[in-house]
């Protein structure tokens, strides 16, 4: 799923000893992310999916990193489009809302007022990811033209193949709280 | 949370080299599970929770093993009562519905017709656990007196602290499918 140009960089890394596919991808992406100009070039690369007319453009999944996109794409579980934040709000590391691609998401929604029906916030299920999702959710809701957009969040619960016995109680608590009717 | 008598056996195992608390509990329980008569004794031991009038008897969580109970209790995330199946339906290992405590669950519901409002099926999120949950759900629904009991299932999704990048696509698919509105 990596664009060709990135794939080349990743493949180069993969030839080095002790570096597998996942690490190679990570390194390739890291290199790209360092200077801002490269970041933008990269964002354009990724947009191959957004240009695909076969995908459902009414639903945008917001993710922290392009690697998250690969997780979704590998499973073939999603046919909508993505918005990559390139980070998450993380005050301890001096990353604020303006340091990631939130404004660009709002502009994107503004541009396609009628087209987007749902934004799925798929930031990671930890403190920073949660905070980032909350922030974005509020921003979208206060932007006047977005009143009809449905905002959702990935479900928390037991992962497939897990066991109740070894589940941490935070996860078990969420699984209980969000239990579904048969 | 183990009853005193069991705790004694577990503590004995824990003194042996290389055996921690979790394994000790497991071994203690395994010993007890071997002959049917001991199994029944054990079931009575566990019932300390069921006798506790401070707990919510209107909700019964159905689990595969007493160790699952410990997971719930450790987190303090649940104040209802439990029903331990002592196994799960597993045809490859010749374990059928009659080999686990399903009939006893149905009897329990029959006995307390008005009192039980919800049964939470908390079998493991894998093939056998799913099949067991489905079977029990059907059994409860076909039992005439249970028409008003709500039957639920633990939520599937991303575990707390996980990352989208490393989530398997089965889990990610469930997290997407069961996404929640903000």
Interface residues (C-beta under 8 A of the other chain):
Chain A: X61 X63 X64 X65 X67 X68 X70 X71 X72 X74 X75 X76 X77 X78 X120 X121 X122 X123 X124 X125 X126 X137 X150 X151 X152 X153 X154 X155 X156 X157 X158 X159 X160 X161 X162 X163 X164 X165 X166 X167 X168 X169 X170 X171 X172 X173 X174 X175 X176 X177 X178 X179 X180 X181 X182
Chain B: X61 X63 X64 X65 X67 X68 X70 X71 X72 X74 X75 X76 X77 X78 X120 X121 X122 X123 X124 X125 X126 X137 X150 X151 X152 X153 X154 X155 X156 X157 X158 X159 X160 X161 X162 X163 X164 X165 X166 X167 X168 X169 X170 X171 X172 X173 X174 X175 X176 X177 X178 X179 X180 X181 X182
